[in-house]
């Protein structure tokens, strides 16, 4: 069938969680169907990455996404006036609407696939223009949980009010949008249950849903070879423009790392990711920014940390760490939606003291660190390999088309 795939980010290179999800779903669908990709692009996206996607997509169309503080202020005012979520309004780009119109009026698409809630508005636009098309949305997160959890753990009263308002608006918007789709795919059952539990969510009947986890390609990733069992490097890797990541690493640097340093003075905290927040600086803290190849740091990593207290969906950084065979220490929220076995393939801790002690165990007990890494690697090979798990997408598409007929 002919599928129009709508993405909020260019799904390559695979250097962020949303990209991993989008890329391997695209790869799977393109094996059996004719997929046209329509995606936003940023100034940092490269032509060669678009060309790579064109190797297996029927066609690739792009629309520029440019965000500035001035534009954000405009969208914030619009959100206040319309009572629509700011996170949705700021992605309402006229050029994307026009490209949707051009494509659906010139080609027949059996299915329009919206990748993430941000693109749902464009799938609905396509449906208006082509009523015979079926629409599917891939919910990477229960989105309303992200600002809600950030508000609960933020100390800035103004930010708290903004985030709480955004969460309230999304608790209405998110289930209403999901009900308008022929089928919704969730990455975790926790996300589905969180949205299904919202007031009014079942007013129009149960959402037609399937849970398919985010998957990686671990068979093509070699476990890193640690160069020393005596290493005391603690590594965080993730895009720090994403507020839950920034908030989490600041919590670790300020409240957890000093406890680790007190017991292991030679410990080093390495923070890898673009747009690091202010306030990370300190003794033993190494801030690299974005790194194309993190392997040199990973070979010295004794503990890979996921200190998140907000977010939704799955934390792909855990899948990455497991692919590399690294020992992971995470909060409960950080490991949410992933099949973990605490003490076997991961250590879970939620307070500053227990998180510090879990990290210290990895640094002082190399046999434990090795066991966690090996078991994590086995977990991703068995449960989060896209070539094994993503045939589940075939049943989703078959259900939608059967319902159409």
Residue, then its C-alpha position, 0 to 999 in steps of 0.5 A: x500500500x501507499x503510506x504517507x509517513x509524517x515525522x517531526x524530526x528527520x529520522x536519521x542519523x539515529x542520535x536520539x530516541x524519537x529518531x530510533x523509533x521513527x527510523x526502524x519503523x520506516x525501515x520495516x514499513x518500506x520493506x513491504x510498502x511504498x512509503x513517502x516520508x514528509x518530515x520537518x528539518x532543522x538547519x543542522x540536518x544534512x543532505x546526506x542524511x536525507x539521501x540515506x532515507x531516500x534509499x528505501x523510501x519512495x520519496x522524501x519531502x522536507x519542510x524547514x522548522x525554525x524556532x526562535x525565542x520571538x516565535x515562541x513568545x508569539x506561540x505562547x500568546x496564541x496558546x493563552x488566547x486559544x487554550x491550546x497546548x503551547x507544545x502543539x501550537x508551536x509546531x503549526x507551520x503553514x508550509x507543512x499544511x501546504x505540502x500536505x495539501x499538495x501530496x494528498x491531492x496529487x497521490x492516493x494514500x491508503x494510510x497516513x502515519x503520524x509519528x508522535x502527537x505533534x504530527x497528529x494535527x497534520x494527519x487529521x488535515x490529510x484526512x480532511x482532504x482525503x476522507x478515504x485514507x486511514x490514519x494511525x498515530x505512533x504515540x512515543x509518550x503519554x505527552x501530558x505526563x512530561x510537563x506534569x512531572x517537570x512541574x512537580x520537581x521544578x523549584x521555579x514558581x513561574x515555570x511550575x505554573x506554565x508547566x502545570x497549565x500545559x499539562x492541564x491543556x494536554x490532558x484534554x487535547x491528547x485523548x481527544x486527538x487519539x480518539x480521532x485516529x483509526x488506530x493508536x500505537x503506544x511504546x509502553x502499556x503505562x503510556x496507554x493506561x495513563x491516557x486511558x485513565x484521563x477524565x473523559x478519555x472513554x467518552x467516545x469509546x475505547x481507543x483502538x490501540x496496540x503496544x509496540x516498544x521502541x526497538x534498536x538494532x543491537x545485532x549490528x552494535x558491538x559491545x564496548x571493550x572496557x579498557x580498565x576494570x579500575x575506571x571510575x568514569x560515570x557517563x550520562x549521554x542524551x540531548x540536553x535540550x530535552x528538559x527531562x534530561x537537563x533536569x535529571x543531570x542537574x539533580x545528579x550533579x548537585x545532589x548525587x555526584x558529591x556523595x560519590x566523590x566523598x567516597x571515591x575521590x577519583x570519580x569522574x562525571x562525563x556529560x555527553x549531549x548538546x546544549x548542556x544546562x548552566x550549573x553543571x560545572x564542578x570538580x570532576x565534572x567533564x562536559x563534552x557537548x555533542x559527540x559524534x563517536x562516544x565510544x572512547x568515553x564508553x570504554x572507560x565507563x563504569x556506570x551509565x546513568x539515567x537519573x530522570x524524574x520526568x518524561x514519558x515513553x521509553x528511555x532509549x539511552x537504556x537500550x543504547x547502553x544495553x547494546x554497548x554492554x554497559x552497566x546501567x543505574x536508573x531511577x524508576x521513571x528513567x526505566x519506565x516501560x522497559x522490561x528490567x530486572x533490578x540487580x540483574x540487568x540494571x540498578x534502580x534507585x530514586x533518592x540521592x543517597x540510594x542512587x549514589x550507593x548504586x553508582x558506587x557499587x558499579x565503581x567498586x564491584x567490577x564483577x557486578x558491573x560486568x554482570x549488569x552489562x552482559x544481562x542488559x545486552x542479552x535483554x535487548x537482543x531478545x526483547x528490543x530487536x526491531x527485526x524480531x519485534x516490528x512485524x507487529x506493525x504488519x498486524x496494525x496495518x492489516x487491522x486498519x485496512x480490514x476495517x476500511x474494507 
